[in-house]
Amino acid sequence: MTDLPSTQTLTTDVLVIGAGPTGLTLACDLARRGVTHLIVEREPGPNRASKAKTIQSRSLEVLDDLGTVEHVLRRGVAGLPVHFHEPSGRVVDRPPISVRAKESFSTPYPDALWIGQFDVEHALRRRLEELGGQVQFAAEAVGLAQDDTRVTATLRTPEGRQTVRARYAVGADGGRSGTRGLIGLPLIGETYERQRWYLGDITGPDLDRDHIHIWPSAEGMLGLTPLPGSDLWQFQSPVLPGTEPGVPSRELYQRLLDERAGAGTVVLKSATWLSLYRVNVRMVPDYRKGRVLLAGDAAHVHSPAGGQGMNTGIQDAYNLGWKLAAVLNGARPGLLDTYTAERVPVARTVLAASTDKMHRFTEQADRGSEDGLGSALAGIADGSMTTGLGIHYRTGGPGDGEPATSGPLPGDRAPNARGLEGAESTVDLFDLLRGPHWSLLAYDSPDPVVLGRADPPHPRVHRIGRARDGVTQLADNEGEFRRIYRPHPGELILIRPDGHIAARTPADRETEITDHLRRLT
């Protein structure tokens, strides 16, 4: 590193390195909790590339909780069907490759949305600004040192060297994470040299934007996906094994289109973001080294099959945010160890599933028709692990099945329940959970709940019953809460700030809830 002139020293609670979806999600969560933070990005301005292009159900729930889902819902499109353009000129229609979440998961957002990553980042940046935060662009972390009490980071900026002293730092700076290198955590796994893809954002195709367009070919398929709310299309085509890839350019992509679709059939006007993507399946063994943590692609990289990259990162940040805030407010530092314990099994499952799907897809990508390729595409989304709704934090690791018949268990995501009738309005359970707090649901319990009078931090207590009376706040007159949660009379259900169930216990064992909170807050 060259010796840069010193400018200033900043002090904050958390330094977030990287302002993609992962870092922005974490910054929004910290900001709404009143945690001082600085979020920096090495690029000179906001990302303009599509990169990821699918946001899943669980990530939409996260954005809802953070107060930033409306922009994504307006811009995103659900259920894009597929046009296969055969070499013969025949067009074969296929249904959407995304899968609607099963009703048993009870989510307000059952459909994945097609949307460019830049739009998701825009929504999160705008929310961060509403919360009083702002991204510092053109600031690259080039040095990290830590001791028992703080992290000292050196940033390279256009004005010179900047020093940041933080109690914790989080590297959310992507697959080529500089943070990961600075703390010496290895990215373990393998690179699939035979799986390389041309990617890019292009304009010009005079095609129906209500479909994904795919041209099967013995030289490798070519796909164009419309990016909603723009005139952009995302270009995708594999590099045939054994061939030397060319340098991505508009001219190269036009030549590939001419070969696959026919000369002059699809004409490109421009190509902005251009990339030669090589499939890596790697992850770090631990998401934490002292006071520095990793999240998103900085911690794990995998194939794009199933649309998990951006989503896994968002969910990493959502798991980490409340834990950082709790530790900064006096909780035991060991709480941060649960971040690795809970999220590493998720990454392992995603890596294995996406790799298997990509292998099957790649085997079909050089077929000269949609036969086989269509089936491989349809198998990319499984509606469970893909949606993120089946992920749980039980001791056995994340699962991909439906909630248990006896109701969701501790560690499971807390499903929504509609039609809870209060004195003035009817609300969904998610309306009660939205926000940075813990929640305690007391079902058909006439006895006072001690936790409702506990000193902060304490959960918000909601009494739910079969009918509203002098004790019950919310009446489950439609029975949806009973059907989904299968609660026993007098049962207490404690829900974490990230929407996962922490405990379920009878009211006469309320001290177990108190003890659980004491360990985690």
C-alpha positions in Angstrom: 0.0 0.0 0.0 1.3 3.4 -0.8 1.6 5.9 2.0 -1.4 8.1 1.7 -1.8 11.4 3.5 -3.9 11.1 6.7 -7.3 12.9 6.7 -9.3 12.1 9.8 -10.2 9.5 12.3 -13.8 8.4 12.8 -15.3 6.4 15.7 -18.4 4.2 15.4 -19.9 1.1 16.8 -20.0 -1.0 13.5 -18.0 -0.5 10.3 -19.9 -2.2 7.4 -17.6 -2.8 4.4 -19.5 -3.2 1.2 -22.8 -1.5 0.1 -24.4 -4.3 -1.9 -27.7 -5.9 -0.7 -26.0 -7.6 2.2 -24.2 -4.5 3.6 -27.2 -2.3 3.0 -29.6 -4.7 4.8 -27.3 -4.8 7.8 -26.9 -1.0 7.8 -30.7 -0.5 7.7 -31.2 -2.9 10.6 -28.5 -1.3 12.7 -29.8 2.2 11.9 -33.3 1.4 13.1 -31.9 0.0 16.3 -30.0 3.2 17.0 -26.6 1.6 16.5 -24.0 4.0 15.2 -22.3 2.7 12.1 -20.4 3.6 8.9 -21.1 1.8 5.6 -18.4 2.2 3.0 -18.1 1.0 -0.6 -15.0 0.8 -2.7 -16.8 1.6 -6.0 -17.2 5.3 -6.8 -21.0 5.2 -6.9 -24.1 3.0 -6.7 -24.1 -0.3 -8.6 -25.8 -0.1 -12.0 -25.5 -3.8 -13.0 -28.2 -6.3 -12.7 -26.0 -9.1 -11.3 -28.6 -11.1 -9.2 -32.1 -10.8 -10.7 -34.4 -12.7 -8.4 -35.6 -11.9 -4.9 -37.2 -14.7 -2.9 -40.1 -14.9 -0.5 -38.1 -14.8 2.7 -36.1 -11.9 1.6 -39.3 -10.0 0.8 -40.4 -10.6 4.3 -37.1 -9.2 5.5 -37.5 -6.1 3.4 -41.1 -5.7 4.7 -39.8 -5.8 8.3 -37.1 -3.2 7.4 -39.8 -0.9 5.8 -38.5 -1.0 2.2 -40.5 -3.7 0.4 -42.9 -1.4 -1.5 -40.4 -0.2 -4.1 -39.4 -3.8 -4.8 -43.0 -4.9 -5.1 -43.7 -2.0 -7.6 -40.7 -2.8 -9.7 -40.5 -6.6 -9.6 -42.5 -9.0 -11.7 -43.7 -12.4 -10.6 -44.0 -15.5 -12.8 -42.2 -14.8 -16.1 -43.0 -17.6 -18.5 -40.4 -18.8 -21.0 -40.3 -18.7 -24.8 -38.0 -21.4 -26.2 -36.9 -20.4 -29.8 -36.1 -23.6 -31.5 -33.5 -23.7 -34.4 -36.4 -24.7 -36.7 -38.1 -21.4 -35.9 -40.8 -23.1 -33.7 -41.5 -21.3 -30.4 -42.2 -23.6 -27.4 -43.9 -22.0 -24.4 -43.0 -23.1 -21.0 -44.4 -22.0 -17.6 -42.4 -19.8 -15.2 -39.4 -21.5 -13.7 -40.0 -19.9 -10.3 -42.2 -21.9 -7.9 -44.9 -20.4 -5.8 -44.4 -21.0 -2.0 -46.7 -23.6 -0.5 -49.6 -22.3 1.5 -48.4 -24.1 4.6 -45.6 -21.5 4.9 -48.2 -18.8 5.3 -46.4 -15.8 3.8 -47.7 -12.5 2.4 -45.1 -13.0 -0.4 -45.6 -16.4 -2.0 -44.0 -15.4 -5.3 -40.4 -14.7 -6.1 -39.9 -11.5 -8.1 -37.7 -10.9 -11.1 -35.9 -7.7 -10.4 -32.3 -6.3 -11.0 -30.0 -6.2 -8.0 -29.6 -2.5 -8.6 -33.3 -1.9 -7.9 -33.0 -3.8 -4.6 -30.0 -1.8 -3.6 -31.8 1.5 -4.5 -34.7 0.6 -2.2 -32.3 -0.2 0.7 -30.2 2.9 0.2 -33.3 5.1 0.2 -34.5 3.4 3.4 -31.1 3.9 5.0 -31.2 7.6 4.2 -34.7 7.8 5.8 -33.1 6.2 8.9 -30.4 8.8 8.9 -27.6 6.8 7.3 -25.6 7.2 4.1 -23.1 5.2 2.1 -19.6 6.5 1.8 -18.5 5.6 -1.7 -15.0 5.4 -3.1 -13.7 4.2 0.2 -11.8 0.9 0.2 -10.6 -0.9 3.3 -6.9 -1.6 2.8 -6.0 -2.3 6.4 -7.6 -4.0 9.4 -6.2 -4.5 12.9 -8.0 -5.5 16.1 -7.5 -6.0 19.8 -9.9 -7.1 22.6 -11.9 -3.9 22.4 -12.0 -2.6 18.9 -11.2 -2.8 15.2 -9.1 -0.2 13.5 -9.6 0.1 9.8 -7.6 2.0 7.2 -9.6 3.3 4.3 -8.2 4.5 1.0 -10.3 7.4 -0.3 -9.9 10.1 -3.0 -9.0 12.6 -0.2 -6.3 10.3 1.3 -6.1 7.8 4.1 -9.0 7.6 6.6 -8.9 5.8 9.9 -12.0 4.2 11.4 -12.2 2.8 14.9 -15.2 0.6 15.5 -16.2 -1.9 18.1 -17.0 -4.4 15.3 -16.5 -4.6 11.6 -18.5 -6.7 9.0 -17.1 -7.6 5.6 -20.0 -7.6 3.1 -17.8 -6.8 0.1 -18.6 -9.7 -2.2 -16.9 -12.8 -3.6 -13.5 -11.0 -4.0 -13.7 -9.7 -0.5 -10.8 -7.6 0.6 -11.9 -8.0 4.2 -11.7 -11.7 4.0 -8.1 -11.4 2.9 -7.2 -8.8 5.5 -8.2 -11.1 8.3 -6.8 -14.3 6.7 -9.9 -16.4 6.4 -9.6 -18.9 3.6 -12.4 -19.5 1.0 -12.5 -23.3 0.9 -14.0 -25.2 -2.0 -13.5 -25.6 -5.7 -13.7 -23.8 -9.0 -15.6 -25.4 -11.9 -13.5 -24.5 -14.9 -15.9 -26.1 -17.3 -18.7 -23.9 -16.1 -18.1 -20.4 -17.4 -20.8 -18.0 -18.6 -21.0 -14.8 -20.5 -23.2 -12.4 -18.6 -24.2 -8.8 -19.3 -26.9 -6.1 -19.3 -27.9 -5.2 -22.9 -30.5 -3.0 -24.6 -32.1 -3.2 -28.1 -33.9 -6.5 -28.4 -37.4 -6.0 -30.0 -38.9 -8.9 -28.0 -41.9 -9.5 -25.8 -40.8 -8.3 -22.3 -43.4 -10.5 -20.6 -41.3 -13.6 -21.2 -37.8 -15.0 -20.7 -36.4 -15.8 -24.2 -34.1 -18.8 -24.6 -32.4 -20.1 -27.8 -31.3 -23.8 -27.4 -28.3 -24.7 -29.4 -25.7 -27.4 -29.7 -23.1 -24.5 -29.2 -24.7 -23.7 -25.9 -28.0 -22.1 -25.0 -28.5 -18.3 -25.0 -31.0 -16.5 -22.7 -32.4 -13.0 -22.4 -34.3 -12.0 -19.3 -36.1 -8.7 -19.2 -35.3 -6.6 -16.2 -38.5 -4.9 -15.0 -38.9 -1.2 -14.9 -36.1 -0.6 -17.4 -35.1 -1.2 -21.0 -32.4 -3.7 -20.0 -32.2 -7.4 -20.6 -29.8 -9.7 -18.8 -27.7 -11.8 -21.3 -26.6 -15.3 -20.4 -24.8 -17.9 -22.4 -22.3 -20.7 -21.4 -18.8 -20.9 -22.7 -18.5 -24.3 -24.3 -16.1 -26.6 -22.4 -12.8 -26.9 -24.2 -13.1 -23.5 -25.9 -11.2 -20.4 -25.1 -13.6 -17.6 -24.0 -13.6 -14.3 -25.8 -13.5 -10.9 -24.1 -17.1 -9.9 -23.3 -18.3 -7.1 -25.5 -21.4 -6.0 -27.4 -19.8 -7.3 -30.6 -19.2 -10.7 -29.1 -22.7 -11.0 -27.7 -24.2 -9.8 -31.0 -22.2 -12.5 -32.8 -23.5 -15.2 -30.4 -27.0 -14.0 -30.9 -26.6 -14.1 -34.7 -25.4 -17.6 -34.4 -28.2 -18.8 -32.1 -31.2 -16.7 -33.2 -30.3 -16.0 -36.8 -28.5 -13.0 -38.2 -30.4 -9.7 -37.7 -33.1 -11.4 -35.6 -32.1 -9.7 -32.4 -30.1 -6.5 -32.6 -28.2 -5.1 -29.6 -27.9 -1.4 -29.2 -25.7 -1.3 -26.2 -24.0 -3.5 -23.6 -23.3 -2.0 -20.2 -22.3 -4.4 -17.5 -20.2 -7.2 -19.1 -18.9 -10.2 -17.2 -17.2 -13.6 -17.8 -18.5 -15.6 -14.8 -16.8 -18.7 -13.6 -18.7 -21.0 -11.1 -17.0 -21.2 -7.7 -18.4 -23.2 -4.9 -16.6 -22.1 -1.8 -17.1 -20.8 1.8 -15.1 -19.8 4.8 -15.1 -22.2 7.8 -16.1 -19.5 10.3 -17.9 -16.3 9.7 -16.1 -14.5 12.5 -12.5 -13.8 13.5 -12.5 -11.8 16.7 -14.3 -8.6 16.1 -14.6 -8.9 12.4 -17.4 -10.9 10.8 -18.3 -11.8 7.2 -21.6 -11.9 5.4 -23.0 -12.7 2.0 -20.6 -13.5 -0.9 -17.7 -12.5 1.3 -18.4 -15.7 3.3 -19.8 -18.0 0.6 -19.9 -18.2 -3.1 -21.8 -20.7 -5.2 -23.5 -21.2 -8.6 -26.4 -18.8 -9.5 -28.8 -21.8 -9.9 -31.9 -21.2 -7.8 -31.3 -17.5 -7.4 -29.8 -17.7 -3.9 -26.7 -15.4 -3.9 -28.4 -12.0 -3.1 -31.0 -13.7 -0.9 -28.6 -15.7 1.2 -26.6 -12.5 1.9 -29.7 -10.5 2.9 -30.7 -13.3 5.3 -27.1 -13.4 6.7 -27.4 -9.7 7.5 -30.8 -10.1 9.1 -29.6 -12.8 11.4 -26.5 -10.8 12.4 -28.1 -7.3 12.9 -30.0 -7.9 16.1 -27.2 -9.9 17.6 -24.7 -7.2 17.0 -27.1 -4.6 18.5 -27.7 -6.9 21.6 -24.0 -7.4 22.2 -23.3 -3.7 21.8 -26.0 -3.1 24.4 -24.5 -5.5 27.0 -25.4 -9.0 25.9 -22.7 -11.7 26.2 -20.3 -11.5 23.2 -20.8 -15.3 22.8 -24.2 -14.4 21.2 -22.2 -13.6 18.0 -21.0 -17.2 17.8 -24.5 -18.2 17.1 -24.3 -16.3 13.8 -21.8 -18.7 12.4 -23.5 -21.7 14.1 -26.9 -20.8 12.4 -25.8 -19.5 9.1 -23.0 -21.9 8.1 -25.3 -24.9 7.8 -27.6 -22.8 5.6 -24.6 -21.9 3.3 -23.6 -25.6 3.1 -27.1 -26.6 2.1 -27.4 -23.8 -0.5 -23.9 -24.7 -1.9 -24.8 -28.3 -2.3 -28.2 -27.7 -3.8 -27.2 -25.0 -6.2 -24.2 -27.1 -7.4 -26.4 -30.1 -8.1 -28.9 -27.9 -10.0 -26.1 -26.2 -12.0 -24.6 -29.6 -12.9 -27.9 -30.8 -14.2 -28.6 -27.6 -16.1 -25.1 -27.5 -17.6 -25.5 -31.1 -18.9 -28.6 -29.9 -20.9 -27.3 -26.4 -21.9 -25.7 -27.6 -25.2 -28.7 -29.5 -26.5 -30.1 -28.3 -29.8 -33.7 -28.2 -28.5 -35.7 -27.3 -25.4 -36.1 -31.0 -24.6 -34.2 -31.7 -21.4 -33.2 -28.0 -21.0 -36.8 -27.0 -20.1 -37.0 -29.7 -17.5 -33.6 -28.7 -16.1 -34.7 -25.1 -15.8 -38.0 -26.1 -14.2 -36.0 -28.0 -11.5 -33.9 -25.0 -10.5 -36.6 -23.8 -8.0 -37.9 -26.2 -5.4 -40.3 -23.8 -3.6 -38.9 -24.6 -0.1 -35.2 -24.1 0.4 -35.2 -21.8 -2.6 -37.8 -19.5 -1.1 -35.9 -19.3 2.2 -39.1 -20.1 4.1 -38.0 -23.6 5.0 -34.8 -22.6 6.6 -34.7 -23.1 10.4 -32.2 -22.8 13.2 -33.0 -26.0 15.1 -30.0 -27.9 16.5 -30.1 -30.2 13.5 -29.5 -27.3 11.1 -31.7 -25.9 8.4 -34.5 -28.0 6.9 -36.3 -27.8 3.6 -39.6 -29.4 4.6 -43.0 -28.0 5.6 -43.6 -26.8 9.1 -44.3 -29.7 11.5 -47.9 -30.8 11.9 -47.8 -29.9 15.6 -47.1 -26.3 14.6 -43.8 -24.5 14.0 -41.0 -25.4 16.5 -38.3 -23.3 18.2 -35.8 -22.4 15.5 -38.4 -22.3 12.8 -39.4 -19.2 10.9 -42.6 -17.8 12.5 -45.4 -18.0 9.9 -47.9 -15.2 9.3 -51.5 -15.5 10.5 -54.2 -13.3 9.3 -57.5 -12.0 10.7 -56.5 -11.2 14.3 -59.4 -8.9 15.4 -58.6 -6.1 17.9 -60.8 -3.4 19.4 -60.3 -1.0 16.5 -58.9 -3.0 13.6 -58.0 -6.4 12.2 -54.3 -7.2 11.8 -51.9 -9.9 10.6 -49.4 -11.4 13.0 -46.6 -9.9 10.8 -48.0 -6.5 11.6 -47.3 -7.2 15.3 -43.8 -8.6 14.7 -42.7 -5.8 12.4 -39.9 -3.9 14.0 -36.6 -4.5 16.0 -38.3 -5.9 19.1 -38.8 -9.4 20.5 -42.4 -10.5 20.6 -44.3 -12.8 23.1 -47.6 -14.3 22.1 -49.7 -15.4 25.0 -52.5 -17.7 23.8 -55.8 -18.1 25.8 -54.0 -17.0 29.0 -56.0 -15.2 31.6 -53.0 -14.9 33.9 -50.8 -11.8 34.0 -47.5 -12.1 32.0 -44.6 -10.9 34.1 -42.5 -10.2 31.0 -44.9 -7.5 30.0 -43.7 -5.4 32.9 -40.0 -6.4 32.6 -37.2 -3.8 32.2 -36.0 -3.2 28.7 -35.1 -5.0 26.6 -38.3 -6.9 26.9 -40.7 -8.4 24.4 -43.9 -6.8 23.2 -46.7 -9.0 24.7 -49.7 -9.8 22.6 -52.6 -11.8 24.0 -54.4 -13.9 21.4 -57.5 -15.8 22.2 -60.6 -17.5 20.7 -62.6 -14.4 21.4 -61.8 -11.0 22.6 -62.6 -10.3 26.2 -61.3 -8.2 29.0 -58.0 -10.1 28.9 -57.5 -10.9 25.2 -56.3 -8.1 23.0 -56.7 -10.0 19.7 -59.4 -12.5 18.8 -58.6 -15.4 16.5 -62.2 -15.6 15.3 -61.2 -17.1 11.9 -59.1 -19.7 13.6 -56.0 -19.1 11.3 -53.6 -18.6 14.2 -54.9 -21.8 15.9 -54.6 -23.8 12.6 -51.0 -22.6 11.9 -49.5 -22.6 15.4 -51.5 -25.4 17.1 -51.2 -23.6 20.4 -52.2 -25.0 23.8 -54.3 -22.8 26.1 -52.0 -20.8 28.2 -49.0 -21.3 25.9 -46.3 -18.6 25.5 -44.5 -18.3 22.1 -41.4 -16.1 22.1 -40.3 -14.8 18.7 -36.9 -13.3 18.0 -36.3 -10.0 16.3 -35.5 -11.8 13.0 -38.8 -13.6 13.0 -37.7 -17.0 14.2 -39.3 -18.8 17.1 -37.1 -18.8 20.2 -39.2 -20.8 22.6 -42.6 -22.3 23.2 -43.7 -23.0 26.8 -46.7 -23.3 29.1 -47.5 -20.1 31.0 -46.6 -21.7 34.3 -43.1 -22.0 33.1 -42.6 -18.4 32.2 -39.3 -18.3 33.9 -37.9 -20.4 31.1 -38.7 -17.6 28.7 -37.1 -15.1 31.1 -34.0 -17.2 31.3 -33.9 -17.6 27.5 -34.1 -13.8 27.1 -31.4 -13.3 29.7 -29.0 -15.4 27.7 -29.8 -13.6 24.4 -30.3 -10.0 25.4 
